[in-house]
Amino acid sequence: MKAADVRAKTGDELRTQLGDLRKEAFNLRFQKASGQLENTARVRQVRRDIARIMNALGERRRAEG
């Protein structure tokens, strides 16, 4: 996911996607701990997507206030 894609979405869409990504990160951590994780690069990708969304939400919050 690119930063431009994140900025194009509404706040509600971002919050929904953030919840989904956090659940996925949780599941990936469990898979890693149990030795079932196949795509190790996905962990990094999910963490970065979460950071992008949180940055975009923070920018919007600062712009409003």
PDB file of N, CA, C and O in Angstrom:
ATOM      1  N   MET A   1       0.844  -1.168   0.000  1.00  0.00           N
ATOM      2  CA  MET A   1       0.000   0.000   0.000  1.00  0.00           C
ATOM      3  C   MET A   1       0.895   1.240   0.000  1.00  0.00           C
ATOM      4  O   MET A   1       1.882   1.317   0.731  1.00  0.00           O
ATOM      5  N   LYS A   2       0.528   2.187  -0.825  1.00  0.00           N
ATOM      6  CA  LYS A   2       1.302   3.420  -0.937  1.00  0.00           C
ATOM      7  C   LYS A   2       0.654   4.519  -0.103  1.00  0.00           C
ATOM      8  O   LYS A   2      -0.538   4.472   0.204  1.00  0.00           O
ATOM      9  N   ALA A   3       1.457   5.494   0.251  1.00  0.00           N
ATOM     10  CA  ALA A   3       0.968   6.600   1.072  1.00  0.00           C
ATOM     11  C   ALA A   3      -0.146   7.358   0.354  1.00  0.00           C
ATOM     12  O   ALA A   3      -1.085   7.827   0.997  1.00  0.00           O
ATOM     13  N   ALA A   4      -0.055   7.484  -0.961  1.00  0.00           N
ATOM     14  CA  ALA A   4      -1.100   8.181  -1.721  1.00  0.00           C
ATOM     15  C   ALA A   4      -2.426   7.429  -1.627  1.00  0.00           C
ATOM     16  O   ALA A   4      -3.487   8.050  -1.571  1.00  0.00           O
ATOM     17  N   ASP A   5      -2.371   6.109  -1.611  1.00  0.00           N
ATOM     18  CA  ASP A   5      -3.593   5.307  -1.465  1.00  0.00           C
ATOM     19  C   ASP A   5      -4.223   5.535  -0.098  1.00  0.00           C
ATOM     20  O   ASP A   5      -5.445   5.613   0.028  1.00  0.00           O
ATOM     21  N   VAL A   6      -3.385   5.640   0.917  1.00  0.00           N
ATOM     22  CA  VAL A   6      -3.876   5.848   2.277  1.00  0.00           C
ATOM     23  C   VAL A   6      -4.538   7.210   2.383  1.00  0.00           C
ATOM     24  O   VAL A   6      -5.611   7.332   2.974  1.00  0.00           O
ATOM     25  N   ARG A   7      -3.916   8.233   1.820  1.00  0.00           N
ATOM     26  CA  ARG A   7      -4.468   9.588   1.925  1.00  0.00           C
ATOM     27  C   ARG A   7      -5.772   9.737   1.144  1.00  0.00           C
ATOM     28  O   ARG A   7      -6.572  10.621   1.449  1.00  0.00           O
ATOM     29  N   ALA A   8      -5.996   8.893   0.149  1.00  0.00           N
ATOM     30  CA  ALA A   8      -7.204   8.984  -0.663  1.00  0.00           C
ATOM     31  C   ALA A   8      -8.425   8.403   0.056  1.00  0.00           C
ATOM     32  O   ALA A   8      -9.557   8.662  -0.353  1.00  0.00           O
ATOM     33  N   LYS A   9      -8.215   7.631   1.110  1.00  0.00           N
ATOM     34  CA  LYS A   9      -9.328   6.980   1.803  1.00  0.00           C
ATOM     35  C   LYS A   9      -9.882   7.886   2.897  1.00  0.00           C
ATOM     36  O   LYS A   9      -9.211   8.801   3.375  1.00  0.00           O
ATOM     37  N   THR A  10     -11.134   7.603   3.283  1.00  0.00           N
ATOM     38  CA  THR A  10     -11.774   8.366   4.355  1.00  0.00           C
ATOM     39  C   THR A  10     -11.266   7.871   5.705  1.00  0.00           C
ATOM     40  O   THR A  10     -10.632   6.820   5.795  1.00  0.00           O
ATOM     41  N   GLY A  11     -11.550   8.631   6.736  1.00  0.00           N
ATOM     42  CA  GLY A  11     -11.123   8.266   8.087  1.00  0.00           C
ATOM     43  C   GLY A  11     -11.731   6.958   8.549  1.00  0.00           C
ATOM     44  O   GLY A  11     -11.057   6.151   9.189  1.00  0.00           O
ATOM     45  N   ASP A  12     -13.006   6.738   8.231  1.00  0.00           N
ATOM     46  CA  ASP A  12     -13.662   5.493   8.634  1.00  0.00           C
ATOM     47  C   ASP A  12     -13.041   4.286   7.933  1.00  0.00           C
ATOM     48  O   ASP A  12     -12.841   3.239   8.548  1.00  0.00           O
ATOM     49  N   GLU A  13     -12.741   4.435   6.660  1.00  0.00           N
ATOM     50  CA  GLU A  13     -12.092   3.351   5.922  1.00  0.00           C
ATOM     51  C   GLU A  13     -10.723   3.032   6.518  1.00  0.00           C
ATOM     52  O   GLU A  13     -10.343   1.867   6.637  1.00  0.00           O
ATOM     53  N   LEU A  14      -9.995   4.070   6.888  1.00  0.00           N
ATOM     54  CA  LEU A  14      -8.663   3.868   7.462  1.00  0.00           C
ATOM     55  C   LEU A  14      -8.745   3.163   8.810  1.00  0.00           C
ATOM     56  O   LEU A  14      -7.951   2.266   9.096  1.00  0.00           O
ATOM     57  N   ARG A  15      -9.710   3.572   9.640  1.00  0.00           N
ATOM     58  CA  ARG A  15      -9.843   2.931  10.944  1.00  0.00           C
ATOM     59  C   ARG A  15     -10.241   1.465  10.807  1.00  0.00           C
ATOM     60  O   ARG A  15      -9.770   0.620  11.569  1.00  0.00           O
ATOM     61  N   THR A  16     -11.100   1.161   9.847  1.00  0.00           N
ATOM     62  CA  THR A  16     -11.485  -0.229   9.601  1.00  0.00           C
ATOM     63  C   THR A  16     -10.288  -1.039   9.137  1.00  0.00           C
ATOM     64  O   THR A  16     -10.052  -2.147   9.620  1.00  0.00           O
ATOM     65  N   GLN A  17      -9.536  -0.485   8.203  1.00  0.00           N
ATOM     66  CA  GLN A  17      -8.373  -1.182   7.680  1.00  0.00           C
ATOM     67  C   GLN A  17      -7.299  -1.338   8.764  1.00  0.00           C
ATOM     68  O   GLN A  17      -6.601  -2.351   8.807  1.00  0.00           O
ATOM     69  N   LEU A  18      -7.172  -0.347   9.625  1.00  0.00           N
ATOM     70  CA  LEU A  18      -6.205  -0.425  10.719  1.00  0.00           C
ATOM     71  C   LEU A  18      -6.550  -1.592  11.647  1.00  0.00           C
ATOM     72  O   LEU A  18      -5.665  -2.337  12.066  1.00  0.00           O
ATOM     73  N   GLY A  19      -7.813  -1.745  11.959  1.00  0.00           N
ATOM     74  CA  GLY A  19      -8.243  -2.874  12.795  1.00  0.00           C
ATOM     75  C   GLY A  19      -7.933  -4.206  12.148  1.00  0.00           C
ATOM     76  O   GLY A  19      -7.465  -5.131  12.810  1.00  0.00           O
ATOM     77  N   ASP A  20      -8.193  -4.306  10.849  1.00  0.00           N
ATOM     78  CA  ASP A  20      -7.916  -5.548  10.130  1.00  0.00           C
ATOM     79  C   ASP A  20      -6.422  -5.861  10.124  1.00  0.00           C
ATOM     80  O   ASP A  20      -6.022  -7.009  10.315  1.00  0.00           O
ATOM     81  N   LEU A  21      -5.604  -4.838   9.903  1.00  0.00           N
ATOM     82  CA  LEU A  21      -4.159  -5.048   9.872  1.00  0.00           C
ATOM     83  C   LEU A  21      -3.618  -5.431  11.246  1.00  0.00           C
ATOM     84  O   LEU A  21      -2.699  -6.245  11.344  1.00  0.00           O
ATOM     85  N   ARG A  22      -4.170  -4.861  12.292  1.00  0.00           N
ATOM     86  CA  ARG A  22      -3.725  -5.229  13.643  1.00  0.00           C
ATOM     87  C   ARG A  22      -4.073  -6.679  13.955  1.00  0.00           C
ATOM     88  O   ARG A  22      -3.285  -7.389  14.580  1.00  0.00           O
ATOM     89  N   LYS A  23      -5.253  -7.118  13.521  1.00  0.00           N
ATOM     90  CA  LYS A  23      -5.618  -8.529  13.707  1.00  0.00           C
ATOM     91  C   LYS A  23      -4.670  -9.432  12.924  1.00  0.00           C
ATOM     92  O   LYS A  23      -4.241 -10.473  13.422  1.00  0.00           O
ATOM     93  N   GLU A  24      -4.350  -9.031  11.704  1.00  0.00           N
ATOM     94  CA  GLU A  24      -3.433  -9.816  10.888  1.00  0.00           C
ATOM     95  C   GLU A  24      -2.049  -9.879  11.530  1.00  0.00           C
ATOM     96  O   GLU A  24      -1.417 -10.935  11.533  1.00  0.00           O
ATOM     97  N   ALA A  25      -1.575  -8.762  12.070  1.00  0.00           N
ATOM     98  CA  ALA A  25      -0.271  -8.736  12.735  1.00  0.00           C
ATOM     99  C   ALA A  25      -0.273  -9.671  13.939  1.00  0.00           C
ATOM    100  O   ALA A  25       0.708 -10.374  14.180  1.00  0.00           O
ATOM    101  N   PHE A  26      -1.344  -9.682  14.680  1.00  0.00           N
ATOM    102  CA  PHE A  26      -1.486 -10.580  15.826  1.00  0.00           C
ATOM    103  C   PHE A  26      -1.391 -12.028  15.378  1.00  0.00           C
ATOM    104  O   PHE A  26      -0.669 -12.824  15.980  1.00  0.00           O
ATOM    105  N   ASN A  27      -2.123 -12.372  14.317  1.00  0.00           N
ATOM    106  CA  ASN A  27      -2.106 -13.742  13.807  1.00  0.00           C
ATOM    107  C   ASN A  27      -0.730 -14.122  13.263  1.00  0.00           C
ATOM    108  O   ASN A  27      -0.289 -15.259  13.426  1.00  0.00           O
ATOM    109  N   LEU A  28      -0.058 -13.177  12.621  1.00  0.00           N
ATOM    110  CA  LEU A  28       1.273 -13.460  12.092  1.00  0.00           C
ATOM    111  C   LEU A  28       2.266 -13.721  13.220  1.00  0.00           C
ATOM    112  O   LEU A  28       3.145 -14.573  13.092  1.00  0.00           O
ATOM    113  N   ARG A  29       2.126 -12.991  14.320  1.00  0.00           N
ATOM    114  CA  ARG A  29       3.024 -13.226  15.469  1.00  0.00           C
ATOM    115  C   ARG A  29       2.816 -14.625  16.028  1.00  0.00           C
ATOM    116  O   ARG A  29       3.781 -15.293  16.401  1.00  0.00           O
ATOM    117  N   PHE A  30       1.566 -15.077  16.089  1.00  0.00           N
ATOM    118  CA  PHE A  30       1.286 -16.423  16.568  1.00  0.00           C
ATOM    119  C   PHE A  30       1.861 -17.471  15.617  1.00  0.00           C
ATOM    120  O   PHE A  30       2.432 -18.469  16.056  1.00  0.00           O
ATOM    121  N   GLN A  31       1.707 -17.242  14.323  1.00  0.00           N
ATOM    122  CA  GLN A  31       2.253 -18.182  13.348  1.00  0.00           C
ATOM    123  C   GLN A  31       3.770 -18.259  13.470  1.00  0.00           C
ATOM    124  O   GLN A  31       4.352 -19.338  13.367  1.00  0.00           O
ATOM    125  N   LYS A  32       4.401 -17.124  13.687  1.00  0.00           N
ATOM    126  CA  LYS A  32       5.853 -17.108  13.827  1.00  0.00           C
ATOM    127  C   LYS A  32       6.284 -17.891  15.067  1.00  0.00           C
ATOM    128  O   LYS A  32       7.243 -18.663  15.022  1.00  0.00           O
ATOM    129  N   ALA A  33       5.573 -17.687  16.162  1.00  0.00           N
ATOM    130  CA  ALA A  33       5.919 -18.357  17.415  1.00  0.00           C
ATOM    131  C   ALA A  33       5.741 -19.873  17.318  1.00  0.00           C
ATOM    132  O   ALA A  33       6.489 -20.628  17.940  1.00  0.00           O
ATOM    133  N   SER A  34       4.757 -20.314  16.545  1.00  0.00           N
ATOM    134  CA  SER A  34       4.500 -21.746  16.431  1.00  0.00           C
ATOM    135  C   SER A  34       5.242 -22.378  15.260  1.00  0.00           C
ATOM    136  O   SER A  34       5.124 -23.582  15.032  1.00  0.00           O
ATOM    137  N   GLY A  35       6.007 -21.582  14.513  1.00  0.00           N
ATOM    138  CA  GLY A  35       6.791 -22.130  13.408  1.00  0.00           C
ATOM    139  C   GLY A  35       6.003 -22.379  12.140  1.00  0.00           C
ATOM    140  O   GLY A  35       6.466 -23.113  11.267  1.00  0.00           O
ATOM    141  N   GLN A  36       4.827 -21.788  12.015  1.00  0.00           N
ATOM    142  CA  GLN A  36       3.973 -22.008  10.846  1.00  0.00           C
ATOM    143  C   GLN A  36       4.024 -20.863   9.848  1.00  0.00           C
ATOM    144  O   GLN A  36       3.360 -20.926   8.813  1.00  0.00           O
ATOM    145  N   LEU A  37       4.790 -19.822  10.128  1.00  0.00           N
ATOM    146  CA  LEU A  37       4.834 -18.647   9.265  1.00  0.00           C
ATOM    147  C   LEU A  37       5.645 -18.954   8.015  1.00  0.00           C
ATOM    148  O   LEU A  37       6.818 -19.316   8.099  1.00  0.00           O
ATOM    149  N   GLU A  38       5.011 -18.806   6.851  1.00  0.00           N
ATOM    150  CA  GLU A  38       5.683 -19.091   5.587  1.00  0.00           C
ATOM    151  C   GLU A  38       6.236 -17.823   4.948  1.00  0.00           C
ATOM    152  O   GLU A  38       7.374 -17.805   4.477  1.00  0.00           O
ATOM    153  N   ASN A  39       5.433 -16.765   4.931  1.00  0.00           N
ATOM    154  CA  ASN A  39       5.842 -15.523   4.286  1.00  0.00           C
ATOM    155  C   ASN A  39       6.323 -14.541   5.353  1.00  0.00           C
ATOM    156  O   ASN A  39       5.534 -13.764   5.890  1.00  0.00           O
ATOM    157  N   THR A  40       7.610 -14.580   5.654  1.00  0.00           N
ATOM    158  CA  THR A  40       8.140 -13.735   6.723  1.00  0.00           C
ATOM    159  C   THR A  40       8.123 -12.256   6.348  1.00  0.00           C
ATOM    160  O   THR A  40       8.081 -11.401   7.233  1.00  0.00           O
ATOM    161  N   ALA A  41       8.155 -11.941   5.071  1.00  0.00           N
ATOM    162  CA  ALA A  41       8.151 -10.544   4.634  1.00  0.00           C
ATOM    163  C   ALA A  41       6.808  -9.878   4.920  1.00  0.00           C
ATOM    164  O   ALA A  41       6.735  -8.652   5.007  1.00  0.00           O
ATOM    165  N   ARG A  42       5.761 -10.657   5.066  1.00  0.00           N
ATOM    166  CA  ARG A  42       4.433 -10.098   5.321  1.00  0.00           C
ATOM    167  C   ARG A  42       4.382  -9.375   6.665  1.00  0.00           C
ATOM    168  O   ARG A  42       3.655  -8.393   6.810  1.00  0.00           O
ATOM    169  N   VAL A  43       5.144  -9.848   7.643  1.00  0.00           N
ATOM    170  CA  VAL A  43       5.173  -9.211   8.961  1.00  0.00           C
ATOM    171  C   VAL A  43       5.643  -7.763   8.817  1.00  0.00           C
ATOM    172  O   VAL A  43       5.022  -6.848   9.358  1.00  0.00           O
ATOM    173  N   ARG A  44       6.720  -7.562   8.100  1.00  0.00           N
ATOM    174  CA  ARG A  44       7.264  -6.221   7.895  1.00  0.00           C
ATOM    175  C   ARG A  44       6.299  -5.349   7.103  1.00  0.00           C
ATOM    176  O   ARG A  44       6.122  -4.169   7.408  1.00  0.00           O
ATOM    177  N   GLN A  45       5.682  -5.928   6.094  1.00  0.00           N
ATOM    178  CA  GLN A  45       4.745  -5.185   5.253  1.00  0.00           C
ATOM    179  C   GLN A  45       3.542  -4.709   6.069  1.00  0.00           C
ATOM    180  O   GLN A  45       3.102  -3.568   5.925  1.00  0.00           O
ATOM    181  N   VAL A  46       3.016  -5.577   6.918  1.00  0.00           N
ATOM    182  CA  VAL A  46       1.853  -5.220   7.732  1.00  0.00           C
ATOM    183  C   VAL A  46       2.225  -4.125   8.729  1.00  0.00           C
ATOM    184  O   VAL A  46       1.463  -3.179   8.927  1.00  0.00           O
ATOM    185  N   ARG A  47       3.404  -4.251   9.363  1.00  0.00           N
ATOM    186  CA  ARG A  47       3.834  -3.222  10.314  1.00  0.00           C
ATOM    187  C   ARG A  47       3.951  -1.866   9.641  1.00  0.00           C
ATOM    188  O   ARG A  47       3.546  -0.852  10.210  1.00  0.00           O
ATOM    189  N   ARG A  48       4.492  -1.840   8.456  1.00  0.00           N
ATOM    190  CA  ARG A  48       4.663  -0.572   7.744  1.00  0.00           C
ATOM    191  C   ARG A  48       3.320   0.005   7.294  1.00  0.00           C
ATOM    192  O   ARG A  48       3.126   1.220   7.323  1.00  0.00           O
ATOM    193  N   ASP A  49       2.402  -0.858   6.881  1.00  0.00           N
ATOM    194  CA  ASP A  49       1.069  -0.380   6.501  1.00  0.00           C
ATOM    195  C   ASP A  49       0.356   0.232   7.705  1.00  0.00           C
ATOM    196  O   ASP A  49      -0.306   1.263   7.585  1.00  0.00           O
ATOM    197  N   ILE A  50       0.497  -0.412   8.870  1.00  0.00           N
ATOM    198  CA  ILE A  50      -0.098   0.135  10.092  1.00  0.00           C
ATOM    199  C   ILE A  50       0.486   1.519  10.376  1.00  0.00           C
ATOM    200  O   ILE A  50      -0.246   2.446  10.722  1.00  0.00           O
ATOM    201  N   ALA A  51       1.788   1.653  10.232  1.00  0.00           N
ATOM    202  CA  ALA A  51       2.442   2.941  10.484  1.00  0.00           C
ATOM    203  C   ALA A  51       1.958   4.003   9.501  1.00  0.00           C
ATOM    204  O   ALA A  51       1.727   5.148   9.891  1.00  0.00           O
ATOM    205  N   ARG A  52       1.803   3.637   8.237  1.00  0.00           N
ATOM    206  CA  ARG A  52       1.323   4.604   7.241  1.00  0.00           C
ATOM    207  C   ARG A  52      -0.070   5.110   7.591  1.00  0.00           C
ATOM    208  O   ARG A  52      -0.348   6.306   7.504  1.00  0.00           O
ATOM    209  N   ILE A  53      -0.941   4.189   7.986  1.00  0.00           N
ATOM    210  CA  ILE A  53      -2.310   4.571   8.325  1.00  0.00           C
ATOM    211  C   ILE A  53      -2.319   5.463   9.562  1.00  0.00           C
ATOM    212  O   ILE A  53      -3.026   6.470   9.601  1.00  0.00           O
ATOM    213  N   MET A  54      -1.534   5.093  10.570  1.00  0.00           N
ATOM    214  CA  MET A  54      -1.503   5.899  11.788  1.00  0.00           C
ATOM    215  C   MET A  54      -0.940   7.291  11.514  1.00  0.00           C
ATOM    216  O   MET A  54      -1.404   8.270  12.098  1.00  0.00           O
ATOM    217  N   ASN A  55       0.047   7.387  10.641  1.00  0.00           N
ATOM    218  CA  ASN A  55       0.581   8.699  10.266  1.00  0.00           C
ATOM    219  C   ASN A  55      -0.471   9.544   9.565  1.00  0.00           C
ATOM    220  O   ASN A  55      -0.618  10.730   9.861  1.00  0.00           O
ATOM    221  N   ALA A  56      -1.200   8.940   8.640  1.00  0.00           N
ATOM    222  CA  ALA A  56      -2.234   9.668   7.909  1.00  0.00           C
ATOM    223  C   ALA A  56      -3.332  10.151   8.855  1.00  0.00           C
ATOM    224  O   ALA A  56      -3.804  11.282   8.740  1.00  0.00           O
ATOM    225  N   LEU A  57      -3.738   9.285   9.798  1.00  0.00           N
ATOM    226  CA  LEU A  57      -4.768   9.694  10.759  1.00  0.00           C
ATOM    227  C   LEU A  57      -4.251  10.811  11.653  1.00  0.00           C
ATOM    228  O   LEU A  57      -4.996  11.731  11.989  1.00  0.00           O
ATOM    229  N   GLY A  58      -2.991  10.738  12.039  1.00  0.00           N
ATOM    230  CA  GLY A  58      -2.398  11.796  12.865  1.00  0.00           C
ATOM    231  C   GLY A  58      -2.318  13.112  12.123  1.00  0.00           C
ATOM    232  O   GLY A  58      -2.574  14.167  12.704  1.00  0.00           O
ATOM    233  N   GLU A  59      -1.967  13.069  10.846  1.00  0.00           N
ATOM    234  CA  GLU A  59      -1.910  14.284  10.043  1.00  0.00           C
ATOM    235  C   GLU A  59      -3.285  14.936   9.962  1.00  0.00           C
ATOM    236  O   GLU A  59      -3.412  16.155  10.073  1.00  0.00           O
ATOM    237  N   ARG A  60      -4.299  14.121   9.771  1.00  0.00           N
ATOM    238  CA  ARG A  60      -5.666  14.657   9.683  1.00  0.00           C
ATOM    239  C   ARG A  60      -6.092  15.271  11.001  1.00  0.00           C
ATOM    240  O   ARG A  60      -6.721  16.329  11.029  1.00  0.00           O
ATOM    241  N   ARG A  61      -5.747  14.600  12.098  1.00  0.00           N
ATOM    242  CA  ARG A  61      -6.121  15.096  13.427  1.00  0.00           C
ATOM    243  C   ARG A  61      -5.445  16.438  13.699  1.00  0.00           C
ATOM    244  O   ARG A  61      -6.068  17.355  14.234  1.00  0.00           O
ATOM    245  N   ARG A  62      -4.170  16.551  13.330  1.00  0.00           N
ATOM    246  CA  ARG A  62      -3.451  17.816  13.531  1.00  0.00           C
ATOM    247  C   ARG A  62      -3.987  18.925  12.647  1.00  0.00           C
ATOM    248  O   ARG A  62      -4.014  20.088  13.049  1.00  0.00           O
ATOM    249  N   ALA A  63      -4.417  18.565  11.435  1.00  0.00           N
ATOM    250  CA  ALA A  63      -4.947  19.562  10.506  1.00  0.00           C
ATOM    251  C   ALA A  63      -6.283  20.118  10.998  1.00  0.00           C
ATOM    252  O   ALA A  63      -6.591  21.290  10.781  1.00  0.00           O
ATOM    253  N   GLU A  64      -7.074  19.270  11.661  1.00  0.00           N
ATOM    254  CA  GLU A  64      -8.375  19.719  12.164  1.00  0.00           C
ATOM    255  C   GLU A  64      -8.222  20.642  13.375  1.00  0.00           C
ATOM    256  O   GLU A  64      -8.930  21.641  13.509  1.00  0.00           O
ATOM    257  N   GLY A  65      -7.280  20.285  14.255  1.00  0.00           N
ATOM    258  CA  GLY A  65      -7.152  21.020  15.518  1.00  0.00           C
ATOM    259  C   GLY A  65      -6.274  22.151  15.421  1.00  0.00           C
ATOM    260  O   GLY A  65      -6.072  22.861  16.406  1.00  0.00           O
TER     261      GLY A  65
END
